Amino acid sequence: MTAEVFDADGWCTTEDVVKFDQGCLWILGRQKDVIIRGGQNIYPAEVEGLMNEHPSVAAVAVVAMPDAEYGERACAFVVLRQGQSLALEALKDFLSSKKVAKFKWPERLECIDVMPTVGDSGKVDKKALRTQLTATAQIA
């Protein structure tokens, strides 16, 4: 499996999306996590970082949900702080106050008790969240 991350020239291909701006290297997230909404790219790590600043949010993960009109839309899975609540409109107001472009706002909010993780790594299992989202959509 290690050989899969090296290209023909021996470079490691992490599939991280990065940009170099004002002398700084910005890591925007993983290519596989990018949400393409009507031709516009949404980098979940950017939105998650800002959403983590909301006083009601203990943990957050933003994933793509299929959409017939735009191809994909953003869905935010949120673990709330104890005793807190959060509505989608309040989340949108918060992101607006942070000057986040409207197309990046999550269009669905799922409040969950605990984030699924990959093994013992502690990393959020976004594949499991997308599967949960697909199962929920099929029931509705």
MODELLER restraints for C-alpha pairs under 7 A, 6 or more apart:
rsr = mdl.restraints
at = mdl.atoms
rsr.add(forms.Gaussian(group=physical.xy_distance, feature=features.Distance(at['CA:5:A'], at['CA:12:A']), mean=5.53, stdev=0.5))
rsr.add(forms.Gaussian(group=physical.xy_distance, feature=features.Distance(at['CA:5:A'], at['CA:13:A']), mean=5.05, stdev=0.5))
rsr.add(forms.Gaussian(group=physical.xy_distance, feature=features.Distance(at['CA:5:A'], at['CA:14:A']), mean=6.44, stdev=0.5))
rsr.add(forms.Gaussian(group=physical.xy_distance, feature=features.Distance(at['CA:6:A'], at['CA:12:A']), mean=4.46, stdev=0.5))
rsr.add(forms.Gaussian(group=physical.xy_distance, feature=features.Distance(at['CA:6:A'], at['CA:13:A']), mean=5.66, stdev=0.5))
rsr.add(forms.Gaussian(group=physical.xy_distance, feature=features.Distance(at['CA:7:A'], at['CA:13:A']), mean=6.65, stdev=0.5))
rsr.add(forms.Gaussian(group=physical.xy_distance, feature=features.Distance(at['CA:15:A'], at['CA:30:A']), mean=5.73, stdev=0.5))
rsr.add(forms.Gaussian(group=physical.xy_distance, feature=features.Distance(at['CA:15:A'], at['CA:31:A']), mean=5.46, stdev=0.5))
rsr.add(forms.Gaussian(group=physical.xy_distance, feature=features.Distance(at['CA:16:A'], at['CA:27:A']), mean=6.91, stdev=0.5))
rsr.add(forms.Gaussian(group=physical.xy_distance, feature=features.Distance(at['CA:16:A'], at['CA:29:A']), mean=5.55, stdev=0.5))
rsr.add(forms.Gaussian(group=physical.xy_distance, feature=features.Distance(at['CA:16:A'], at['CA:30:A']), mean=4.43, stdev=0.5))
rsr.add(forms.Gaussian(group=physical.xy_distance, feature=features.Distance(at['CA:16:A'], at['CA:31:A']), mean=5.86, stdev=0.5))
rsr.add(forms.Gaussian(group=physical.xy_distance, feature=features.Distance(at['CA:17:A'], at['CA:27:A']), mean=6.08, stdev=0.5))
rsr.add(forms.Gaussian(group=physical.xy_distance, feature=features.Distance(at['CA:17:A'], at['CA:28:A']), mean=5.30, stdev=0.5))
rsr.add(forms.Gaussian(group=physical.xy_distance, feature=features.Distance(at['CA:17:A'], at['CA:29:A']), mean=5.41, stdev=0.5))
rsr.add(forms.Gaussian(group=physical.xy_distance, feature=features.Distance(at['CA:17:A'], at['CA:30:A']), mean=5.73, stdev=0.5))
rsr.add(forms.Gaussian(group=physical.xy_distance, feature=features.Distance(at['CA:17:A'], at['CA:31:A']), mean=5.84, stdev=0.5))
rsr.add(forms.Gaussian(group=physical.xy_distance, feature=features.Distance(at['CA:18:A'], at['CA:25:A']), mean=6.78, stdev=0.5))
rsr.add(forms.Gaussian(group=physical.xy_distance, feature=features.Distance(at['CA:18:A'], at['CA:26:A']), mean=5.39, stdev=0.5))
rsr.add(forms.Gaussian(group=physical.xy_distance, feature=features.Distance(at['CA:18:A'], at['CA:27:A']), mean=4.47, stdev=0.5))
rsr.add(forms.Gaussian(group=physical.xy_distance, feature=features.Distance(at['CA:18:A'], at['CA:28:A']), mean=5.42, stdev=0.5))
rsr.add(forms.Gaussian(group=physical.xy_distance, feature=features.Distance(at['CA:19:A'], at['CA:25:A']), mean=5.83, stdev=0.5))
rsr.add(forms.Gaussian(group=physical.xy_distance, feature=features.Distance(at['CA:19:A'], at['CA:26:A']), mean=5.21, stdev=0.5))
rsr.add(forms.Gaussian(group=physical.xy_distance, feature=features.Distance(at['CA:19:A'], at['CA:27:A']), mean=6.75, stdev=0.5))
rsr.add(forms.Gaussian(group=physical.xy_distance, feature=features.Distance(at['CA:20:A'], at['CA:26:A']), mean=6.15, stdev=0.5))
rsr.add(forms.Gaussian(group=physical.xy_distance, feature=features.Distance(at['CA:28:A'], at['CA:43:A']), mean=6.20, stdev=0.5))
rsr.add(forms.Gaussian(group=physical.xy_distance, feature=features.Distance(at['CA:28:A'], at['CA:45:A']), mean=6.21, stdev=0.5))
rsr.add(forms.Gaussian(group=physical.xy_distance, feature=features.Distance(at['CA:28:A'], at['CA:46:A']), mean=6.52, stdev=0.5))
rsr.add(forms.Gaussian(group=physical.xy_distance, feature=features.Distance(at['CA:29:A'], at['CA:43:A']), mean=6.38, stdev=0.5))
rsr.add(forms.Gaussian(group=physical.xy_distance, feature=features.Distance(at['CA:29:A'], at['CA:45:A']), mean=5.59, stdev=0.5))
rsr.add(forms.Gaussian(group=physical.xy_distance, feature=features.Distance(at['CA:33:A'], at['CA:44:A']), mean=6.83, stdev=0.5))
rsr.add(forms.Gaussian(group=physical.xy_distance, feature=features.Distance(at['CA:34:A'], at['CA:41:A']), mean=6.46, stdev=0.5))
rsr.add(forms.Gaussian(group=physical.xy_distance, feature=features.Distance(at['CA:34:A'], at['CA:42:A']), mean=5.82, stdev=0.5))
rsr.add(forms.Gaussian(group=physical.xy_distance, feature=features.Distance(at['CA:34:A'], at['CA:43:A']), mean=5.17, stdev=0.5))
rsr.add(forms.Gaussian(group=physical.xy_distance, feature=features.Distance(at['CA:34:A'], at['CA:44:A']), mean=6.59, stdev=0.5))
rsr.add(forms.Gaussian(group=physical.xy_distance, feature=features.Distance(at['CA:35:A'], at['CA:41:A']), mean=5.77, stdev=0.5))
rsr.add(forms.Gaussian(group=physical.xy_distance, feature=features.Distance(at['CA:35:A'], at['CA:42:A']), mean=4.98, stdev=0.5))
rsr.add(forms.Gaussian(group=physical.xy_distance, feature=features.Distance(at['CA:35:A'], at['CA:43:A']), mean=6.57, stdev=0.5))
rsr.add(forms.Gaussian(group=physical.xy_distance, feature=features.Distance(at['CA:35:A'], at['CA:64:A']), mean=5.48, stdev=0.5))
rsr.add(forms.Gaussian(group=physical.xy_distance, feature=features.Distance(at['CA:35:A'], at['CA:72:A']), mean=6.40, stdev=0.5))
rsr.add(forms.Gaussian(group=physical.xy_distance, feature=features.Distance(at['CA:35:A'], at['CA:73:A']), mean=6.99, stdev=0.5))
rsr.add(forms.Gaussian(group=physical.xy_distance, feature=features.Distance(at['CA:35:A'], at['CA:74:A']), mean=6.92, stdev=0.5))
rsr.add(forms.Gaussian(group=physical.xy_distance, feature=features.Distance(at['CA:36:A'], at['CA:42:A']), mean=6.25, stdev=0.5))
rsr.add(forms.Gaussian(group=physical.xy_distance, feature=features.Distance(at['CA:36:A'], at['CA:71:A']), mean=7.00, stdev=0.5))
rsr.add(forms.Gaussian(group=physical.xy_distance, feature=features.Distance(at['CA:36:A'], at['CA:72:A']), mean=5.86, stdev=0.5))
rsr.add(forms.Gaussian(group=physical.xy_distance, feature=features.Distance(at['CA:37:A'], at['CA:70:A']), mean=5.29, stdev=0.5))
rsr.add(forms.Gaussian(group=physical.xy_distance, feature=features.Distance(at['CA:37:A'], at['CA:71:A']), mean=6.00, stdev=0.5))
rsr.add(forms.Gaussian(group=physical.xy_distance, feature=features.Distance(at['CA:37:A'], at['CA:72:A']), mean=4.97, stdev=0.5))
rsr.add(forms.Gaussian(group=physical.xy_distance, feature=features.Distance(at['CA:37:A'], at['CA:73:A']), mean=5.58, stdev=0.5))
rsr.add(forms.Gaussian(group=physical.xy_distance, feature=features.Distance(at['CA:38:A'], at['CA:70:A']), mean=4.35, stdev=0.5))
rsr.add(forms.Gaussian(group=physical.xy_distance, feature=features.Distance(at['CA:38:A'], at['CA:71:A']), mean=6.22, stdev=0.5))
rsr.add(forms.Gaussian(group=physical.xy_distance, feature=features.Distance(at['CA:42:A'], at['CA:104:A']), mean=5.71, stdev=0.5))
rsr.add(forms.Gaussian(group=physical.xy_distance, feature=features.Distance(at['CA:44:A'], at['CA:62:A']), mean=5.34, stdev=0.5))
rsr.add(forms.Gaussian(group=physical.xy_distance, feature=features.Distance(at['CA:44:A'], at['CA:63:A']), mean=6.92, stdev=0.5))
rsr.add(forms.Gaussian(group=physical.xy_distance, feature=features.Distance(at['CA:48:A'], at['CA:60:A']), mean=6.05, stdev=0.5))
rsr.add(forms.Gaussian(group=physical.xy_distance, feature=features.Distance(at['CA:48:A'], at['CA:61:A']), mean=6.22, stdev=0.5))
rsr.add(forms.Gaussian(group=physical.xy_distance, feature=features.Distance(at['CA:48:A'], at['CA:62:A']), mean=6.47, stdev=0.5))
rsr.add(forms.Gaussian(group=physical.xy_distance, feature=features.Distance(at['CA:52:A'], at['CA:58:A']), mean=6.94, stdev=0.5))
rsr.add(forms.Gaussian(group=physical.xy_distance, feature=features.Distance(at['CA:52:A'], at['CA:59:A']), mean=6.55, stdev=0.5))
rsr.add(forms.Gaussian(group=physical.xy_distance, feature=features.Distance(at['CA:52:A'], at['CA:60:A']), mean=6.65, stdev=0.5))
rsr.add(forms.Gaussian(group=physical.xy_distance, feature=features.Distance(at['CA:56:A'], at['CA:80:A']), mean=5.63, stdev=0.5))
rsr.add(forms.Gaussian(group=physical.xy_distance, feature=features.Distance(at['CA:56:A'], at['CA:81:A']), mean=5.40, stdev=0.5))
rsr.add(forms.Gaussian(group=physical.xy_distance, feature=features.Distance(at['CA:56:A'], at['CA:84:A']), mean=5.42, stdev=0.5))
rsr.add(forms.Gaussian(group=physical.xy_distance, feature=features.Distance(at['CA:56:A'], at['CA:85:A']), mean=6.46, stdev=0.5))
rsr.add(forms.Gaussian(group=physical.xy_distance, feature=features.Distance(at['CA:56:A'], at['CA:86:A']), mean=6.67, stdev=0.5))
rsr.add(forms.Gaussian(group=physical.xy_distance, feature=features.Distance(at['CA:57:A'], at['CA:78:A']), mean=6.56, stdev=0.5))
rsr.add(forms.Gaussian(group=physical.xy_distance, feature=features.Distance(at['CA:57:A'], at['CA:79:A']), mean=6.26, stdev=0.5))
rsr.add(forms.Gaussian(group=physical.xy_distance, feature=features.Distance(at['CA:57:A'], at['CA:80:A']), mean=4.81, stdev=0.5))
rsr.add(forms.Gaussian(group=physical.xy_distance, feature=features.Distance(at['CA:57:A'], at['CA:81:A']), mean=5.71, stdev=0.5))
rsr.add(forms.Gaussian(group=physical.xy_distance, feature=features.Distance(at['CA:58:A'], at['CA:79:A']), mean=5.48, stdev=0.5))
rsr.add(forms.Gaussian(group=physical.xy_distance, feature=features.Distance(at['CA:58:A'], at['CA:80:A']), mean=5.16, stdev=0.5))
rsr.add(forms.Gaussian(group=physical.xy_distance, feature=features.Distance(at['CA:58:A'], at['CA:81:A']), mean=4.99, stdev=0.5))
rsr.add(forms.Gaussian(group=physical.xy_distance, feature=features.Distance(at['CA:59:A'], at['CA:78:A']), mean=5.75, stdev=0.5))
rsr.add(forms.Gaussian(group=physical.xy_distance, feature=features.Distance(at['CA:59:A'], at['CA:79:A']), mean=5.04, stdev=0.5))
rsr.add(forms.Gaussian(group=physical.xy_distance, feature=features.Distance(at['CA:60:A'], at['CA:76:A']), mean=6.75, stdev=0.5))
rsr.add(forms.Gaussian(group=physical.xy_distance, feature=features.Distance(at['CA:60:A'], at['CA:77:A']), mean=5.62, stdev=0.5))
rsr.add(forms.Gaussian(group=physical.xy_distance, feature=features.Distance(at['CA:60:A'], at['CA:78:A']), mean=4.51, stdev=0.5))
rsr.add(forms.Gaussian(group=physical.xy_distance, feature=features.Distance(at['CA:60:A'], at['CA:79:A']), mean=6.34, stdev=0.5))
rsr.add(forms.Gaussian(group=physical.xy_distance, feature=features.Distance(at['CA:61:A'], at['CA:76:A']), mean=5.79, stdev=0.5))
rsr.add(forms.Gaussian(group=physical.xy_distance, feature=features.Distance(at['CA:61:A'], at['CA:77:A']), mean=5.24, stdev=0.5))
rsr.add(forms.Gaussian(group=physical.xy_distance, feature=features.Distance(at['CA:61:A'], at['CA:78:A']), mean=6.66, stdev=0.5))
rsr.add(forms.Gaussian(group=physical.xy_distance, feature=features.Distance(at['CA:62:A'], at['CA:74:A']), mean=6.45, stdev=0.5))
rsr.add(forms.Gaussian(group=physical.xy_distance, feature=features.Distance(at['CA:62:A'], at['CA:75:A']), mean=5.58, stdev=0.5))
rsr.add(forms.Gaussian(group=physical.xy_distance, feature=features.Distance(at['CA:62:A'], at['CA:76:A']), mean=4.42, stdev=0.5))
rsr.add(forms.Gaussian(group=physical.xy_distance, feature=features.Distance(at['CA:62:A'], at['CA:77:A']), mean=6.21, stdev=0.5))
rsr.add(forms.Gaussian(group=physical.xy_distance, feature=features.Distance(at['CA:63:A'], at['CA:74:A']), mean=5.80, stdev=0.5))
rsr.add(forms.Gaussian(group=physical.xy_distance, feature=features.Distance(at['CA:63:A'], at['CA:75:A']), mean=5.44, stdev=0.5))
rsr.add(forms.Gaussian(group=physical.xy_distance, feature=features.Distance(at['CA:63:A'], at['CA:76:A']), mean=6.55, stdev=0.5))
rsr.add(forms.Gaussian(group=physical.xy_distance, feature=features.Distance(at['CA:63:A'], at['CA:126:A']), mean=6.75, stdev=0.5))
rsr.add(forms.Gaussian(group=physical.xy_distance, feature=features.Distance(at['CA:63:A'], at['CA:130:A']), mean=6.61, stdev=0.5))
rsr.add(forms.Gaussian(group=physical.xy_distance, feature=features.Distance(at['CA:64:A'], at['CA:72:A']), mean=5.81, stdev=0.5))
rsr.add(forms.Gaussian(group=physical.xy_distance, feature=features.Distance(at['CA:64:A'], at['CA:73:A']), mean=5.63, stdev=0.5))
rsr.add(forms.Gaussian(group=physical.xy_distance, feature=features.Distance(at['CA:64:A'], at['CA:74:A']), mean=4.95, stdev=0.5))
rsr.add(forms.Gaussian(group=physical.xy_distance, feature=features.Distance(at['CA:64:A'], at['CA:75:A']), mean=6.16, stdev=0.5))
rsr.add(forms.Gaussian(group=physical.xy_distance, feature=features.Distance(at['CA:65:A'], at['CA:72:A']), mean=5.43, stdev=0.5))
rsr.add(forms.Gaussian(group=physical.xy_distance, feature=features.Distance(at['CA:65:A'], at['CA:73:A']), mean=5.34, stdev=0.5))
rsr.add(forms.Gaussian(group=physical.xy_distance, feature=features.Distance(at['CA:65:A'], at['CA:74:A']), mean=6.09, stdev=0.5))
rsr.add(forms.Gaussian(group=physical.xy_distance, feature=features.Distance(at['CA:65:A'], at['CA:75:A']), mean=6.38, stdev=0.5))
rsr.add(forms.Gaussian(group=physical.xy_distance, feature=features.Distance(at['CA:66:A'], at['CA:72:A']), mean=4.60, stdev=0.5))
rsr.add(forms.Gaussian(group=physical.xy_distance, feature=features.Distance(at['CA:66:A'], at['CA:73:A']), mean=6.51, stdev=0.5))
rsr.add(forms.Gaussian(group=physical.xy_distance, feature=features.Distance(at['CA:67:A'], at['CA:73:A']), mean=6.27, stdev=0.5))
rsr.add(forms.Gaussian(group=physical.xy_distance, feature=features.Distance(at['CA:73:A'], at['CA:107:A']), mean=6.69, stdev=0.5))
rsr.add(forms.Gaussian(group=physical.xy_distance, feature=features.Distance(at['CA:74:A'], at['CA:106:A']), mean=4.58, stdev=0.5))
rsr.add(forms.Gaussian(group=physical.xy_distance, feature=features.Distance(at['CA:74:A'], at['CA:107:A']), mean=5.76, stdev=0.5))
rsr.add(forms.Gaussian(group=physical.xy_distance, feature=features.Distance(at['CA:74:A'], at['CA:108:A']), mean=6.86, stdev=0.5))
rsr.add(forms.Gaussian(group=physical.xy_distance, feature=features.Distance(at['CA:75:A'], at['CA:106:A']), mean=5.04, stdev=0.5))
rsr.add(forms.Gaussian(group=physical.xy_distance, feature=features.Distance(at['CA:75:A'], at['CA:107:A']), mean=5.89, stdev=0.5))
rsr.add(forms.Gaussian(group=physical.xy_distance, feature=features.Distance(at['CA:75:A'], at['CA:108:A']), mean=4.66, stdev=0.5))
rsr.add(forms.Gaussian(group=physical.xy_distance, feature=features.Distance(at['CA:75:A'], at['CA:109:A']), mean=5.86, stdev=0.5))
rsr.add(forms.Gaussian(group=physical.xy_distance, feature=features.Distance(at['CA:76:A'], at['CA:106:A']), mean=5.78, stdev=0.5))
rsr.add(forms.Gaussian(group=physical.xy_distance, feature=features.Distance(at['CA:76:A'], at['CA:108:A']), mean=6.25, stdev=0.5))
rsr.add(forms.Gaussian(group=physical.xy_distance, feature=features.Distance(at['CA:76:A'], at['CA:109:A']), mean=4.95, stdev=0.5))
rsr.add(forms.Gaussian(group=physical.xy_distance, feature=features.Distance(at['CA:76:A'], at['CA:110:A']), mean=6.15, stdev=0.5))
rsr.add(forms.Gaussian(group=physical.xy_distance, feature=features.Distance(at['CA:77:A'], at['CA:109:A']), mean=6.05, stdev=0.5))
rsr.add(forms.Gaussian(group=physical.xy_distance, feature=features.Distance(at['CA:77:A'], at['CA:110:A']), mean=4.73, stdev=0.5))
rsr.add(forms.Gaussian(group=physical.xy_distance, feature=features.Distance(at['CA:77:A'], at['CA:111:A']), mean=5.80, stdev=0.5))
rsr.add(forms.Gaussian(group=physical.xy_distance, feature=features.Distance(at['CA:77:A'], at['CA:112:A']), mean=6.70, stdev=0.5))
rsr.add(forms.Gaussian(group=physical.xy_distance, feature=features.Distance(at['CA:78:A'], at['CA:110:A']), mean=6.20, stdev=0.5))
rsr.add(forms.Gaussian(group=physical.xy_distance, feature=features.Distance(at['CA:78:A'], at['CA:111:A']), mean=4.83, stdev=0.5))
rsr.add(forms.Gaussian(group=physical.xy_distance, feature=features.Distance(at['CA:78:A'], at['CA:112:A']), mean=6.00, stdev=0.5))
rsr.add(forms.Gaussian(group=physical.xy_distance, feature=features.Distance(at['CA:79:A'], at['CA:111:A']), mean=5.86, stdev=0.5))
rsr.add(forms.Gaussian(group=physical.xy_distance, feature=features.Distance(at['CA:79:A'], at['CA:112:A']), mean=5.31, stdev=0.5))
rsr.add(forms.Gaussian(group=physical.xy_distance, feature=features.Distance(at['CA:79:A'], at['CA:113:A']), mean=5.67, stdev=0.5))
rsr.add(forms.Gaussian(group=physical.xy_distance, feature=features.Distance(at['CA:79:A'], at['CA:114:A']), mean=6.07, stdev=0.5))
rsr.add(forms.Gaussian(group=physical.xy_distance, feature=features.Distance(at['CA:88:A'], at['CA:108:A']), mean=6.94, stdev=0.5))
rsr.add(forms.Gaussian(group=physical.xy_distance, feature=features.Distance(at['CA:88:A'], at['CA:109:A']), mean=5.84, stdev=0.5))
rsr.add(forms.Gaussian(group=physical.xy_distance, feature=features.Distance(at['CA:92:A'], at['CA:105:A']), mean=6.43, stdev=0.5))
rsr.add(forms.Gaussian(group=physical.xy_distance, feature=features.Distance(at['CA:115:A'], at['CA:124:A']), mean=6.37, stdev=0.5))
rsr.add(forms.Gaussian(group=physical.xy_distance, feature=features.Distance(at['CA:116:A'], at['CA:124:A']), mean=5.81, stdev=0.5))
rsr.add(forms.Gaussian(group=physical.xy_distance, feature=features.Distance(at['CA:116:A'], at['CA:125:A']), mean=5.42, stdev=0.5))
rsr.add(forms.Gaussian(group=physical.xy_distance, feature=features.Distance(at['CA:116:A'], at['CA:128:A']), mean=6.97, stdev=0.5))
rsr.add(forms.Gaussian(group=physical.xy_distance, feature=features.Distance(at['CA:117:A'], at['CA:123:A']), mean=5.30, stdev=0.5))
rsr.add(forms.Gaussian(group=physical.xy_distance, feature=features.Distance(at['CA:117:A'], at['CA:124:A']), mean=4.44, stdev=0.5))
rsr.add(forms.Gaussian(group=physical.xy_distance, feature=features.Distance(at['CA:117:A'], at['CA:125:A']), mean=4.68, stdev=0.5))
rsr.add(forms.Gaussian(group=physical.xy_distance, feature=features.Distance(at['CA:118:A'], at['CA:124:A']), mean=6.29, stdev=0.5))
rsr.add(forms.Gaussian(group=physical.xy_distance, feature=features.Distance(at['CA:118:A'], at['CA:125:A']), mean=5.22, stdev=0.5))
